[in-house]
Amino acid sequence: MSKIFAPFYWGFVVSLFLGGITIVQAYIYFPHPTDRKLVQTIAATMLILDLASSALIAQSLYYYTIPHYGSLAQLSSVTPELSAECLISTIITFISQMYFVYQIYSIKSLGKTAWVLIAAITACAVAAFVGGVGCVAAMVIFHHGVLANRNEKFSIFFGLAKGFGSLTDIIATLAMCFFLSASRTGISVQTNGLIKSLIQYVVNRGVLVTLIQTLLLILFYAAPNNLYWLSAHINVTKLYANTFFAMLNAREHIKQKHAGSKAVNSSYNGYISSRLNEDRSFSANHAPEGQDKSYEMPTVTKSVVIAEL
């Protein structure tokens, strides 16, 4: 019994930890939202769906381990709650990936390459969503062929959903890094640091969600007679929601650091200008007779950078 239910149990424990992080991230984001109403609505939807996912998983774990403790007969059928959770996971994944498309659209230049990449990411995200919906339908129709005696149609839709999901995250991460890197040309050192920091956040997010999707695929097909894949599946939702809020909060954090750096630079440059004006005034008032009173303004080329983003 412990060998069978241990992956489910420990996966749920980890999901509670990740869900707590998501709640903290949402608590940080919502008191002072500066985003448009659409983004705020999406963020609220993500939080509600994430909490609903935890409740559905808890109910399923309770069903298998408490009322039917000691019996493996119930594993022959998947609970409706797990099917609903799978649908929620599909929706959260799709929302997170399409928000990434929106971010790429916001920073890109309107070129052919940009539109091709956006179309490719959108197509993969839609394919993953369709695969996820098909997976849910298979769980409802063939509910006796999910946890045990796996149904072939369920396996196909599951592979499509997770495979295209991984591909979407890989392409989106590379595209975002490409457009951010291209934005460095001809701008200040501070903005270059800002973009560098954004790229780090994007790469970390992309690597994390791609790894969990890939791990889920490997466990699903490499160990079909075990529930190892379920422990990864119930945490996919948490990671997408967590990284979604982390990206929202990271923008404001980086923006504040960048604004602080610009403020220091402005003060420094203002101080330099005032001192130069004083020197010029002093030289004009104390210049010997017959001497040309023209004063050559020095060029200040060095800037002070407080925050390396």
C-alpha positions as CSV (number, residue, x, y, z in Angstrom):
1,M,0.0,0.0,0.0
2,S,2.7,2.5,0.9
3,K,4.6,1.9,-2.3
4,I,1.4,2.5,-4.3
5,F,0.2,5.6,-2.6
6,A,3.5,7.2,-1.5
7,P,4.1,9.1,-4.8
8,F,0.5,10.5,-4.6
9,Y,0.9,11.5,-1.0
10,W,4.3,13.1,-1.2
11,G,3.4,14.8,-4.4
12,F,0.5,16.3,-2.6
13,V,2.7,17.5,0.2
14,V,5.0,19.2,-2.2
15,S,2.0,20.8,-4.0
16,L,0.8,22.3,-0.7
17,F,4.3,23.9,-0.2
18,L,4.2,25.3,-3.8
19,G,0.6,26.4,-3.3
20,G,1.6,28.4,-0.2
21,I,4.3,30.1,-2.3
22,T,1.7,31.1,-4.9
23,I,-0.5,32.5,-2.2
24,V,2.3,34.6,-0.9
25,Q,3.2,35.8,-4.4
26,A,-0.5,36.7,-5.0
27,Y,-0.6,38.6,-1.6
28,I,2.4,40.6,-2.8
29,Y,0.9,41.4,-6.2
30,F,-2.7,42.3,-5.4
31,P,-2.5,45.1,-2.9
32,H,-0.9,47.5,-5.4
33,P,-1.7,46.3,-8.9
34,T,-0.6,48.6,-11.7
35,D,-1.6,46.3,-14.5
36,R,-4.6,46.7,-16.7
37,K,-7.9,45.1,-15.6
38,L,-7.5,42.2,-17.9
39,V,-4.1,41.1,-16.4
40,Q,-5.5,41.5,-12.9
41,T,-8.5,39.4,-13.8
42,I,-6.3,36.7,-15.2
43,A,-4.2,36.7,-12.1
44,A,-7.3,36.4,-9.9
45,T,-8.5,33.5,-12.1
46,M,-5.1,31.8,-11.8
47,L,-5.2,32.0,-8.0
48,I,-8.8,30.7,-7.7
49,L,-8.1,27.8,-10.1
50,D,-4.9,26.9,-8.2
51,L,-6.8,26.8,-4.9
52,A,-9.5,24.7,-6.5
53,S,-6.9,22.3,-7.8
54,S,-5.5,21.7,-4.3
55,A,-9.0,21.1,-2.9
56,L,-9.8,18.5,-5.7
57,I,-6.5,16.7,-5.1
58,A,-7.1,16.6,-1.4
59,Q,-10.5,15.1,-1.9
60,S,-9.1,12.4,-4.2
61,L,-6.3,11.5,-1.8
62,Y,-8.9,11.3,1.0
63,Y,-11.1,9.0,-1.1
64,Y,-8.4,6.5,-1.8
65,T,-6.7,6.4,1.6
66,I,-9.3,7.0,4.2
67,P,-12.8,5.4,3.4
68,H,-11.2,2.7,1.3
69,Y,-8.0,2.2,3.2
70,G,-6.5,-1.3,2.6
71,S,-8.4,-1.8,-0.7
72,L,-6.9,-1.5,-4.1
73,A,-10.2,-2.0,-5.9
74,Q,-10.8,1.7,-6.0
75,L,-7.7,2.3,-8.0
76,S,-9.4,0.7,-11.0
77,S,-11.4,3.9,-11.4
78,V,-10.3,7.6,-11.4
79,T,-12.3,10.0,-9.3
80,P,-14.3,12.8,-10.9
81,E,-12.3,15.2,-8.8
82,L,-9.0,14.1,-10.5
83,S,-10.6,14.5,-13.9
84,A,-11.7,18.0,-12.9
85,E,-8.3,18.8,-11.6
86,C,-6.8,17.7,-14.9
87,L,-9.0,20.2,-16.7
88,I,-7.9,22.9,-14.3
89,S,-4.3,22.1,-14.9
90,T,-4.9,22.3,-18.7
91,I,-6.5,25.8,-18.3
92,I,-3.8,27.1,-16.0
93,T,-1.1,25.9,-18.4
94,F,-2.8,27.5,-21.4
95,I,-3.4,30.8,-19.6
96,S,0.3,31.0,-18.5
97,Q,1.6,30.2,-21.9
98,M,-0.7,32.7,-23.7
99,Y,0.3,35.4,-21.2
100,F,3.9,34.6,-22.3
101,V,2.8,35.2,-25.9
102,Y,1.3,38.5,-24.8
103,Q,4.6,39.5,-23.3
104,I,6.5,38.6,-26.5
105,Y,4.0,40.6,-28.5
106,S,4.5,43.6,-26.2
107,I,8.3,43.8,-26.6
108,K,8.8,42.6,-30.2
109,S,9.3,44.6,-33.4
110,L,6.7,44.0,-36.0
111,G,8.8,41.8,-38.3
112,K,8.1,38.6,-40.1
113,T,10.3,36.6,-37.8
114,A,8.4,37.9,-34.8
115,W,5.0,37.0,-36.2
116,V,6.2,33.5,-37.2
117,L,7.5,32.8,-33.7
118,I,4.3,34.1,-32.1
119,A,2.2,32.0,-34.5
120,A,4.3,28.9,-33.7
121,I,4.0,29.4,-29.9
122,T,0.3,30.0,-30.2
123,A,-0.2,26.9,-32.3
124,C,1.7,24.7,-29.9
125,A,-0.1,26.1,-26.9
126,V,-3.5,25.4,-28.6
127,A,-2.4,21.9,-29.5
128,A,-1.4,21.3,-25.9
129,F,-4.8,22.7,-24.7
130,V,-6.7,20.4,-27.2
131,G,-4.6,17.5,-26.0
132,G,-5.4,18.3,-22.4
133,V,-9.1,18.5,-23.1
134,G,-8.9,15.2,-24.9
135,C,-7.1,13.8,-21.9
136,V,-9.9,14.9,-19.6
137,A,-12.5,13.5,-21.9
138,A,-10.7,10.1,-22.0
139,M,-10.5,10.2,-18.1
140,V,-14.3,10.6,-17.9
141,I,-15.2,8.1,-20.6
142,F,-12.5,5.5,-19.8
143,H,-12.4,6.1,-16.1
144,H,-11.3,2.5,-15.5
145,G,-8.3,2.9,-17.7
146,V,-6.3,5.7,-16.1
147,L,-4.6,4.7,-12.8
148,A,-4.6,1.0,-13.7
149,N,-4.8,-0.8,-17.0
150,R,-4.1,2.4,-18.8
151,N,-6.3,3.2,-21.8
152,E,-4.5,3.8,-25.1
153,K,-6.5,6.9,-26.0
154,F,-5.8,8.4,-22.6
155,S,-2.1,7.8,-23.1
156,I,-2.1,9.4,-26.6
157,F,-3.9,12.6,-25.5
158,F,-1.7,12.8,-22.4
159,G,1.4,12.6,-24.5
160,L,0.1,15.3,-26.9
161,A,-0.7,17.6,-24.1
162,K,2.6,17.4,-22.3
163,G,4.7,17.1,-25.4
164,F,3.3,20.2,-27.0
165,G,3.3,21.9,-23.6
166,S,7.1,21.4,-23.3
167,L,7.6,22.5,-26.9
168,T,5.6,25.7,-26.2
169,D,7.7,26.6,-23.2
170,I,11.0,26.0,-25.0
171,I,10.1,28.1,-28.1
172,A,8.5,30.9,-25.9
173,T,11.6,31.1,-23.7
174,L,14.0,31.3,-26.6
175,A,11.9,33.8,-28.4
176,M,11.6,36.1,-25.3
177,C,15.3,35.9,-24.8
178,F,15.9,36.8,-28.5
179,F,13.7,39.8,-28.5
180,L,15.0,41.1,-25.1
181,S,18.6,40.7,-26.3
182,A,17.7,42.6,-29.5
183,S,16.3,45.4,-27.5
184,R,19.8,46.2,-26.0
185,T,21.1,48.0,-29.1
186,G,21.5,51.8,-28.6
187,I,20.2,52.1,-25.1
188,S,21.7,53.0,-21.7
189,V,23.7,50.8,-19.4
190,Q,20.9,50.9,-16.9
191,T,18.4,49.6,-19.4
192,N,20.8,46.9,-20.5
193,G,21.0,45.8,-16.9
194,L,17.3,45.8,-16.7
195,I,17.0,43.6,-19.8
196,K,19.7,41.2,-18.5
197,S,17.8,40.7,-15.3
198,L,14.5,40.1,-17.2
199,I,16.3,37.5,-19.3
200,Q,17.4,35.7,-16.2
201,Y,13.9,35.5,-14.9
202,V,12.6,34.3,-18.3
203,V,15.2,31.6,-18.5
204,N,14.7,30.4,-15.0
205,R,10.9,30.2,-15.5
206,G,11.3,28.4,-18.9
207,V,13.8,25.8,-17.5
208,L,11.6,25.1,-14.5
209,V,8.3,24.5,-16.3
210,T,10.0,22.6,-19.1
211,L,11.8,20.3,-16.7
212,I,8.6,19.4,-14.8
213,Q,6.7,18.7,-18.1
214,T,9.6,16.6,-19.4
215,L,9.9,14.7,-16.1
216,L,6.1,14.1,-16.2
217,L,6.4,12.6,-19.7
218,I,9.3,10.3,-18.7
219,L,7.6,9.0,-15.6
220,F,4.3,8.5,-17.4
221,Y,5.7,6.3,-20.1
222,A,8.7,4.7,-18.3
223,A,6.7,3.5,-15.3
224,P,3.1,2.8,-16.5
225,N,2.4,0.5,-13.6
226,N,3.2,3.0,-10.9
227,L,1.8,6.4,-9.8
228,Y,5.1,8.2,-10.0
229,W,3.8,10.4,-12.8
230,L,0.9,11.5,-10.6
231,S,3.3,13.2,-8.2
232,A,4.7,15.3,-11.0
233,H,1.3,16.0,-12.6
234,I,-0.3,17.5,-9.5
235,N,2.7,19.9,-9.2
236,V,2.6,21.2,-12.8
237,T,-0.4,23.4,-11.9
238,K,1.5,24.8,-8.9
239,L,4.6,25.6,-10.9
240,Y,2.8,27.4,-13.7
241,A,0.8,29.5,-11.2
242,N,3.8,30.2,-9.1
243,T,6.0,31.3,-12.0
244,F,3.1,33.4,-13.4
245,F,2.9,35.5,-10.2
246,A,6.7,35.5,-9.8
247,M,7.0,37.1,-13.2
248,L,4.4,39.7,-12.4
249,N,6.1,40.6,-9.1
250,A,9.6,40.5,-10.7
251,R,8.7,43.3,-13.1
252,E,7.8,45.7,-10.3
253,H,10.9,44.7,-8.3
254,I,13.2,45.3,-11.3
255,K,11.5,48.5,-12.2
256,Q,11.9,49.9,-8.7
257,K,15.6,49.0,-8.7
258,H,16.0,50.6,-12.1
259,A,14.2,53.7,-11.1
260,G,16.4,54.0,-8.1
261,S,19.5,53.8,-10.3
262,K,18.2,56.5,-12.6
263,A,17.4,58.8,-9.7
264,V,20.9,58.5,-8.4
265,N,22.3,59.1,-11.8
266,S,20.1,62.2,-12.2
267,S,21.2,63.6,-8.8
268,Y,24.9,62.9,-9.7
269,N,24.6,64.6,-13.1
270,G,22.8,67.6,-11.5
271,Y,25.6,67.9,-8.9
272,I,28.2,67.8,-11.6
273,S,26.4,70.4,-13.7
274,S,26.0,72.8,-10.7
275,R,29.7,72.5,-9.9
276,L,30.7,73.2,-13.5
277,N,28.5,76.3,-13.5
278,E,30.1,77.5,-10.3
279,D,33.6,77.0,-11.8
280,R,32.6,78.8,-15.0
281,S,31.2,81.7,-13.0
282,F,34.4,81.9,-10.8
283,S,36.7,81.8,-13.9
284,A,34.7,84.6,-15.6
285,N,34.8,86.9,-12.6
286,H,38.5,86.3,-11.8
287,A,40.1,86.2,-15.3
288,P,43.0,88.6,-15.8
289,E,42.4,91.7,-18.1
290,G,43.1,91.0,-21.8
291,Q,42.7,87.3,-21.3
292,D,40.0,85.6,-23.3
293,K,37.1,84.8,-20.8
294,S,35.8,81.9,-22.8
295,Y,35.4,78.7,-20.8
296,E,35.4,75.3,-22.3
297,M,32.8,73.0,-20.7
298,P,34.2,69.6,-19.8
299,T,32.4,66.6,-21.0
300,V,31.2,64.2,-18.3
301,T,31.1,60.7,-19.8
302,K,31.2,58.6,-16.7
303,S,27.9,57.6,-15.1
304,V,27.3,56.0,-11.7
305,V,25.4,52.7,-11.7
306,I,24.1,51.7,-8.3
307,A,22.1,48.6,-9.3
308,E,23.4,45.9,-11.6
309,L,20.2,44.1,-12.6
